[in-house]
């Protein structure tokens, strides 16, 4: 085993340049380097002070943008749900309107028949009643005790708000019923499908 002894001496000693001009030049370079370092540090600090608020605003804007995108996605999903609900409601509304229209048609038919029944005086016997659902023209035929009762029936039908233009189309004696008068009349309904 060998022992290595470090040379205590000349390699580790501080070197001093004895040339004064060179020392001054090196000191000037070192001073200039310190100034440049100070200026660069100052510029970095100034740049940090200037760009820090801008950077913070950019980060805040990114967060705001992400928040807006999340809210937009939520609103799109809510809009889709509302559109689905709207279409369901519209179909239910259409079904309800159809049911109301059917109810109104039934009511019109009932009101029309009630008006004819109310206009018929004693002595009128209806054999048939035909109603054209497209033109709302009524064709009534039957028998009556006499012509006066038929005229009274026509007048009362014309006075009804549900019937207009009631008039006698044809009359004649009913051979099977003895003294009774056979008649045919026509009229228009004053009611419409809407009620």
C-alpha positions, 0 to 999 in steps of 0.5 A: 500500500502506498501513501499519497501525500498531497503536495502542500504548496504552490498549486493551492496558493492564491495567485496575485497578478503583479501587473497593475494595468492588467489588474485594472483591466480585470477589475474594470471587466469585473465591475462591468460584469457586476453592473451588467448582472445587476441590470439584467437582474433589474430587467428580469425583476421589471419584466416579472413585475410587468408580465405577472399581472398579464399572466395572472389575467391570462390564467383567470381568463382560462379559468373563466373560459373553462367555467363558461364551457362547463356551463355551456355544456350544462345548458346544452344538456338542459336545452336537449332535455327541454326540447324532449319535454316540449315535444312530449308536451306538444304530442300530449297537447295534440292528443288533448286537442283531438279529444276536445274536437271529438267532444265538440263534435259530439256536443254539436250533434247533441245540440242540433238534435236537442234543437230539432226536438225542442222545435217539434210541436205536438203532432209532428212525428219524425221518421228520418233525419239525415245530416250531411257532416260536410255541408251541415244540411239537414233532411227531415221527413215525417208525418204531421196531424195537419199543415199548420203543425208543419208550418209551426215546426218550420217557424220554430226551427228557424227561430232556433240558434242551431238551425237556419233556412228551414223550409218545406220541400214536399208535402202530401197525404199519407195514405197509410195513416189516414188523415195525416200529412207526409212532409219533407223539409230541409235546413242548415245547421247554424252550429259548426264543429267548433261549438 
